[in-house]
Amino acid sequence: MRESLSIGDEIITIGGILGRIVKIKDDMVTIEVGSNKTKIDMTKWAIGSVINKVNSKNEKDEKDKKKKNNKNKTSL
């Protein structure tokens, strides 16, 4: 799970802090928290779970292609 983290993922730390990943470097991540977008640096092991995984552009493109193919099949 921690190896598949990407920028934009919403996470919960093991301490209960909710945030969005804005930077990843080696074993460190920077998250934004709160309405004033405070940035916090932490190690990857401090991330407890991913709430909302951001899809990569390739995954999104493939989903869009599948939707188009399904629409074309149903309209025939």
Secondary structure as UniProt FT lines:
FT   HELIX           2..4
FT   TURN            7..8
FT   STRAND          10..13
FT   TURN            14..15
FT   STRAND          18..25
FT   TURN            26..27
FT   STRAND          28..33
FT   TURN            34..37
FT   STRAND          38..43
FT   HELIX           44..46
FT   STRAND          47..52
FT   HELIX           57..75
//
